[in-house]
Amino acid sequence: MKSRKELKAIAVQVIGDEKKAIDNLINLVDDNFAKAVETIFSTPGRVVVTGIGKSANIATKIVSTLNSTGTPALFLHAADAIHGDLGMVQPDDVVICISKSGNTPEIKVLVPLIKNFGNSLIAIVGNRDSFLAHEADIVIDTTVEHEACPNNLAPTSSTTAQLVMGDALAVALIECRNFTAHDFARFHPGGALGKQLYLRVSDLYIQNERPCVMPTASIDETILEMTSKRLGCTVVLEGETIRGIITDGDLRRMMQTYHSPKVAADIMNHNPKCILDTEYAVTALQLMRSNSITQLVVVDKEHKYLGIIHIHDILREGII
């Protein structure tokens, strides 16, 4: 077994080797990359990404990234393609074939079939003098000098290069489509990222009760209102006007001062932190954090009191 020092040195070596491979990609980006983006952007069909072995794993990640950023895509395993799954490829689809060598038997069988279908074929390949590179309409070069594997065998640097080039394609397409954060949220409605981009205060505060007391309410009445509504606070209202807020912290401070307040107005905070119901929930979270508080008063554009949003509401949605 290697020592910890040796193991850390191996990690640094691998990261360094793969960094060099990525740095070298900058020199390999040429007009073919731009042509690939233009071809994908202009197609009325989908992007079919195929490969075999470790390249197939990279292909699935690229497909996932494309789908989540506005470019319809699907994965086709090269081995399955030549055993029936080639029917997934439709006439208007663009096919991206990923391979380090460009000479694997499955690729040699698959490529002519795609060419016969008439689909545009983009190769992400680590060997420009390969069967795939010669047959493809567009070649994106991901050649690496050597793998991070000490035997120069296990796909490491090469798959990293493929992945990075796939990300470059996806990001270029994002720019071409003017794909916004709101567009991203439409494809991620169930995840924390998506919720940050679409979940609003109005979606959360309505689940809570609306605690409020008048400025003349007794301390007992105030505590009863706070306890029954279970939000750790109550707004102090005079008619429809917000006069202040009383929180659990205000009650604790009242007990520590040993004086005897008579009504809610005696202990309320006159400057409650408020947020519009149309704001994003993540904005409410940021406001709570910056002020070290756990709830906000929700108001409409006329500053009418609507309710309370609590940090627990946001926690339940998994935004944090």
Buried (B, 14 or more C-beta within 10 A) or exposed (E): EEEEEEEEEEEEEBEEBBEBBBEBBEEBEEEBBEBBBBBBEEBEBBBBBBBBBBBBBBBBBBBBBBBBBBBEBBBBBBBBBBEEBBEBBEEEBBBBBBBBBBBBEBBBEBBEEBBEBEBBBBBBBBBBEBBBBEBBBBBBBBBBEEBBBEEEEEBBBBBBBBBBBBEBBBBBBBEBEEBEEEBBBEBBEEEEBBBBBBBBBBBBBEEBEBBBBBBEBEBEBBBBBBEEBEBBBBBBBEEEEBBBBBBBEBBEEBEEEEEEBEBBBBBBBEEBBBBBBEBBBBBBBEBBEEEEBBBBBBBEEEEEBBBBBBBEBBEEBEBE
